[in-house]
C-alpha cells in the first residue's frame, strides 16, 4: 500500500509541485490549503506523513501542529519561508520531526521524508521488548505513547516521550547530545544538537516538582542523564 502524505500549503503552485514530485516517487498525496482542512484530513485519512507550511491563513502551522499532536503522533515536517531559529525551536517544541526552509529543492524534501519515515518505523522496540518504565510519580507507557505524572495523563510530543523513556530505562548513564540524537532521531537526522536542549527544557517544565528521588540532570561539557538521587533506584520496567 502506498504511503499517504498530507501536504498543507496555501500556495497552489507549491502544493502542485509537491504533489507531482511525491507521486513520481510512489507516494499517495492529499493536498489542502488551510489549517482546518489539514486537521480534518489528518483525522479522516490517517496519513503516514504531514508536510505542513507555517504561514497559513487564519490558523497558522504552529497551531495546526499543536492540534494534530493532541490526537496523533504522525511524522510531521514543517515547511516554511521563515528562517528565524526561534521558529525552528518552536516547531520542534510543538512536536515537529524536522524543518525545511523555502525555497527548497525537491530532492532535499524527498530525502527528509524518507529519513523521517525511516526513523518513525524504528521507534523504540527496545531490547527485551521494554514498553513502559515507572519511577516515583512518573509512568511512561510506550505501547500507547502516554505519560502519567502522579497518576494524571500529561501530554508530551512523541519525541519528548521517546527521549525520556530512553533515558529513564538507562538511569545514571550519561549520554552526549549526539548519542541522544542518534538514538531517538536517527543517524541521518538533518538537525543539530540544540534539538536535545529544546526537548530537555520542555520535559523539565513538565516534570518540575514531581519527585525528589530522580531528576533530569545536565552533566556540563558532556550531556544529560536521568539521575537516581542518592543511588536509591526505584524503578519498574515492564515488557509486552
NORJO-V139151 format. One record per pair of residues at least 6 apart in sequence whose C-alpha atoms are under 8 Angstrom apart, sorted by sequence separation. I is the first residue (numbers start at 0). J is the second residue. D is the distance in Angstrom with one decimal. If there is no record, write none. Layout:
# NORJO-V139151
i=I j=J d=D
i=I j=J d=D
This chain:
# NORJO-V139151
i=8 j=14 d=6.1
i=21 j=27 d=7.6
i=22 j=28 d=6.6
i=31 j=37 d=6.4
i=53 j=59 d=5.6
i=54 j=60 d=6.2
i=91 j=97 d=7.3
i=124 j=130 d=7.8
i=132 j=138 d=6.1
i=133 j=139 d=6.4
i=139 j=145 d=5.9
i=140 j=146 d=6.3
i=146 j=152 d=5.7
i=147 j=153 d=5.7
i=166 j=172 d=7.9
i=180 j=186 d=7.2
i=181 j=187 d=7.9
i=217 j=223 d=4.6
i=218 j=224 d=7.2
i=7 j=14 d=7.4
i=21 j=28 d=7.0
i=53 j=60 d=3.8
i=131 j=138 d=7.3
i=132 j=139 d=5.4
i=139 j=146 d=4.5
i=145 j=152 d=7.0
i=146 j=153 d=5.8
i=181 j=188 d=7.7
i=216 j=223 d=5.6
i=217 j=224 d=6.7
i=6 j=14 d=6.7
i=52 j=60 d=5.7
i=53 j=61 d=6.1
i=90 j=98 d=7.8
i=131 j=139 d=5.4
i=132 j=140 d=6.8
i=138 j=146 d=5.7
i=139 j=147 d=6.5
i=145 j=153 d=7.7
i=146 j=154 d=6.9
i=180 j=188 d=7.6
i=215 j=223 d=7.0
i=216 j=224 d=5.4
i=51 j=60 d=6.3
i=99 j=108 d=7.4
i=131 j=140 d=4.4
i=137 j=146 d=7.4
i=138 j=147 d=5.0
i=145 j=154 d=7.4
i=146 j=155 d=7.3
i=215 j=224 d=5.9
i=216 j=225 d=6.2
i=18 j=28 d=5.8
i=130 j=140 d=6.1
i=131 j=141 d=5.8
i=137 j=147 d=5.9
i=138 j=148 d=6.6
i=145 j=155 d=7.9
i=215 j=225 d=4.7
i=216 j=226 d=6.3
i=6 j=17 d=7.6
i=18 j=29 d=7.7
i=87 j=98 d=6.7
i=130 j=141 d=5.2
i=131 j=142 d=7.5
i=136 j=147 d=7.9
i=137 j=148 d=4.9
i=214 j=225 d=5.9
i=215 j=226 d=6.2
i=6 j=18 d=7.7
i=18 j=30 d=7.2
i=130 j=142 d=5.8
i=136 j=148 d=5.6
i=137 j=149 d=6.2
i=138 j=150 d=7.8
i=180 j=192 d=7.0
i=203 j=215 d=7.1
i=213 j=225 d=7.1
i=214 j=226 d=5.4
i=51 j=64 d=8.0
i=77 j=90 d=7.2
i=136 j=149 d=4.4
i=137 j=150 d=7.7
i=144 j=157 d=6.9
i=213 j=226 d=5.4
i=214 j=227 d=6.8
i=97 j=111 d=7.8
i=136 j=150 d=7.2
i=146 j=160 d=7.4
i=213 j=227 d=4.4
i=214 j=228 d=7.5
i=145 j=160 d=7.8
i=177 j=192 d=6.4
i=180 j=195 d=7.1
i=212 j=227 d=6.1
i=213 j=228 d=5.2
i=14 j=30 d=6.3
i=144 j=160 d=7.1
i=176 j=192 d=5.7
i=179 j=195 d=7.4
i=199 j=215 d=7.8
i=212 j=228 d=5.0
i=14 j=31 d=7.8
i=60 j=77 d=7.8
i=162 j=179 d=7.5
i=211 j=228 d=7.2
i=212 j=229 d=7.8
i=77 j=95 d=6.5
i=82 j=100 d=6.6
i=97 j=115 d=7.6
i=75 j=94 d=7.8
i=76 j=95 d=5.8
i=77 j=96 d=8.0
i=79 j=98 d=7.9
i=81 j=100 d=6.7
i=96 j=115 d=7.0
i=141 j=160 d=7.8
i=176 j=195 d=6.2
i=212 j=231 d=7.7
i=75 j=95 d=5.2
i=76 j=96 d=5.6
i=77 j=97 d=6.3
i=78 j=98 d=6.0
i=79 j=99 d=6.5
i=80 j=100 d=5.5
i=81 j=101 d=7.7
i=141 j=161 d=7.8
i=11 j=32 d=7.6
i=34 j=55 d=6.8
i=74 j=95 d=7.5
i=75 j=96 d=5.5
i=76 j=97 d=4.8
i=77 j=98 d=4.7
i=78 j=99 d=4.8
i=79 j=100 d=5.1
i=80 j=101 d=4.6
i=139 j=160 d=7.6
i=162 j=183 d=6.4
i=4 j=26 d=6.8
i=6 j=28 d=7.0
i=8 j=30 d=7.7
i=9 j=31 d=7.5
i=10 j=32 d=7.2
i=33 j=55 d=6.2
i=34 j=56 d=7.6
i=74 j=96 d=6.2
i=75 j=97 d=7.0
i=76 j=98 d=5.5
i=77 j=99 d=6.1
i=78 j=100 d=5.9
i=79 j=101 d=5.5
i=80 j=102 d=6.9
i=161 j=183 d=6.6
i=2 j=25 d=7.9
i=3 j=26 d=6.0
i=4 j=27 d=6.2
i=5 j=28 d=6.0
i=6 j=29 d=6.1
i=7 j=30 d=5.9
i=8 j=31 d=6.5
i=9 j=32 d=4.2
i=32 j=55 d=7.7
i=33 j=56 d=6.6
i=34 j=57 d=7.7
i=35 j=58 d=7.3
i=76 j=99 d=7.2
i=78 j=101 d=6.8
i=141 j=164 d=7.8
i=1 j=25 d=6.7
i=2 j=26 d=5.3
i=3 j=27 d=4.7
i=4 j=28 d=5.0
i=5 j=29 d=4.9
i=6 j=30 d=4.6
i=7 j=31 d=5.1
i=8 j=32 d=4.9
i=9 j=33 d=6.3
i=33 j=57 d=8.0
i=34 j=58 d=5.4
i=49 j=73 d=7.2
i=51 j=75 d=7.1
i=53 j=77 d=6.7
i=1 j=26 d=5.6
i=2 j=27 d=6.0
i=3 j=28 d=5.9
i=4 j=29 d=6.3
i=5 j=30 d=5.8
i=6 j=31 d=6.3
i=7 j=32 d=5.6
i=8 j=33 d=7.0
i=33 j=58 d=7.4
i=34 j=59 d=6.6
i=38 j=63 d=6.8
i=48 j=73 d=6.0
i=49 j=74 d=6.4
i=50 j=75 d=6.1
i=51 j=76 d=6.1
i=52 j=77 d=5.8
i=53 j=78 d=6.6
i=54 j=79 d=6.9
i=68 j=93 d=7.7
i=139 j=164 d=6.6
i=158 j=183 d=7.2
i=1 j=27 d=5.9
i=3 j=29 d=7.4
i=5 j=31 d=7.7
i=7 j=33 d=6.8
i=34 j=60 d=6.8
i=37 j=63 d=7.5
i=41 j=67 d=7.5
i=47 j=73 d=6.2
i=48 j=74 d=5.0
i=49 j=75 d=4.7
i=50 j=76 d=5.0
i=51 j=77 d=4.8
i=52 j=78 d=4.6
i=53 j=79 d=5.5
i=54 j=80 d=8.0
i=64 j=90 d=7.9
i=68 j=94 d=6.8
i=7 j=34 d=7.5
i=46 j=73 d=7.2
i=47 j=74 d=6.8
i=48 j=75 d=5.8
i=49 j=76 d=6.2
i=50 j=77 d=6.0
i=51 j=78 d=5.6
i=52 j=79 d=5.3
i=35 j=63 d=7.7
i=38 j=66 d=7.3
i=45 j=73 d=8.0
i=48 j=76 d=7.9
i=50 j=78 d=6.5
i=61 j=89 d=7.9
i=65 j=93 d=5.8
i=34 j=63 d=5.7
i=38 j=67 d=6.3
i=61 j=90 d=6.5
i=64 j=93 d=6.6
i=65 j=94 d=7.5
i=7 j=37 d=6.4
i=64 j=94 d=7.2
i=64 j=95 d=7.3
i=5 j=37 d=7.7
i=61 j=93 d=7.4
i=132 j=164 d=7.0
i=131 j=164 d=7.7
i=5 j=40 d=7.9
i=132 j=167 d=6.9
i=5 j=41 d=7.5
i=76 j=112 d=7.9
i=132 j=168 d=6.6
i=123 j=161 d=7.2
i=122 j=161 d=7.9
i=159 j=198 d=5.9
i=163 j=202 d=7.8
i=158 j=198 d=8.0
i=159 j=199 d=7.8
i=5 j=46 d=6.2
i=74 j=115 d=6.8
i=4 j=46 d=5.6
i=7 j=49 d=7.5
i=74 j=116 d=7.0
i=3 j=46 d=4.9
i=4 j=47 d=5.9
i=5 j=48 d=6.3
i=6 j=49 d=6.0
i=7 j=50 d=6.0
i=8 j=51 d=6.7
i=9 j=52 d=7.9
i=159 j=202 d=6.9
i=2 j=46 d=7.6
i=3 j=47 d=5.2
i=4 j=48 d=4.8
i=5 j=49 d=4.7
i=6 j=50 d=4.9
i=7 j=51 d=4.9
i=8 j=52 d=5.2
i=2 j=47 d=5.9
i=3 j=48 d=6.6
i=4 j=49 d=5.7
i=5 j=50 d=6.2
i=6 j=51 d=6.3
i=7 j=52 d=5.9
i=74 j=119 d=6.8
i=173 j=218 d=7.4
i=176 j=221 d=7.8
i=2 j=48 d=8.0
i=4 j=50 d=7.3
i=9 j=55 d=6.0
i=175 j=221 d=5.5
i=176 j=222 d=5.6
i=8 j=55 d=6.8
i=9 j=56 d=7.4
i=174 j=221 d=7.4
i=175 j=222 d=4.2
i=176 j=223 d=7.5
i=173 j=221 d=7.7
i=174 j=222 d=5.5
i=175 j=223 d=6.5
i=173 j=222 d=6.6
i=174 j=223 d=5.5
i=173 j=223 d=5.6
i=174 j=224 d=6.2
i=173 j=224 d=4.7
i=172 j=224 d=5.7
i=173 j=225 d=7.9
i=171 j=224 d=5.9
i=172 j=225 d=7.1
i=170 j=224 d=7.0
i=171 j=225 d=5.6
i=172 j=226 d=7.8
i=170 j=225 d=5.1
i=171 j=226 d=4.7
i=169 j=225 d=7.4
i=170 j=226 d=5.9
i=171 j=227 d=6.3
i=170 j=227 d=6.7
i=148 j=206 d=7.7
i=166 j=224 d=6.5
i=167 j=225 d=5.8
i=166 j=225 d=5.6
i=149 j=209 d=7.3
i=122 j=183 d=7.7
i=148 j=209 d=7.2
i=94 j=156 d=5.0
i=96 j=158 d=7.8
i=93 j=156 d=6.9
i=94 j=157 d=6.9
i=48 j=112 d=7.8
i=94 j=158 d=7.0
i=118 j=184 d=6.3
i=118 j=185 d=6.0
i=48 j=116 d=7.5
i=168 j=236 d=7.5
i=47 j=116 d=7.9
i=137 j=209 d=7.7
i=114 j=187 d=6.5
i=115 j=188 d=7.8
i=136 j=209 d=6.1
i=114 j=188 d=7.0
i=136 j=210 d=6.3
i=135 j=210 d=6.3
i=135 j=212 d=7.0
i=111 j=189 d=7.6
i=135 j=213 d=8.0
i=72 j=156 d=7.3
i=20 j=105 d=7.2
i=69 j=154 d=7.6
i=72 j=157 d=6.0
i=17 j=105 d=7.6
i=21 j=109 d=7.5
i=68 j=156 d=6.6
i=97 j=189 d=7.6
i=97 j=190 d=7.3
i=135 j=233 d=7.1
i=134 j=233 d=6.1
i=135 j=234 d=7.9
i=134 j=234 d=5.1
i=133 j=234 d=5.6
i=134 j=235 d=6.8
i=132 j=234 d=7.1
i=133 j=235 d=5.0
i=91 j=194 d=7.3
i=132 j=235 d=5.7
i=133 j=236 d=6.4
i=132 j=236 d=4.5
i=92 j=197 d=6.7
i=131 j=236 d=5.7
i=132 j=237 d=6.6
i=88 j=194 d=7.5
i=91 j=197 d=7.7
i=92 j=198 d=6.6
i=130 j=236 d=7.6
i=131 j=237 d=5.4
i=91 j=198 d=8.0
i=129 j=236 d=6.6
i=130 j=237 d=6.1
i=131 j=238 d=6.8
i=129 j=237 d=5.7
i=130 j=238 d=5.0
i=88 j=197 d=6.9
i=92 j=201 d=7.2
i=129 j=238 d=4.2
i=130 j=239 d=6.3
i=128 j=238 d=5.3
i=129 j=239 d=6.9
i=127 j=238 d=7.0
i=128 j=239 d=6.4
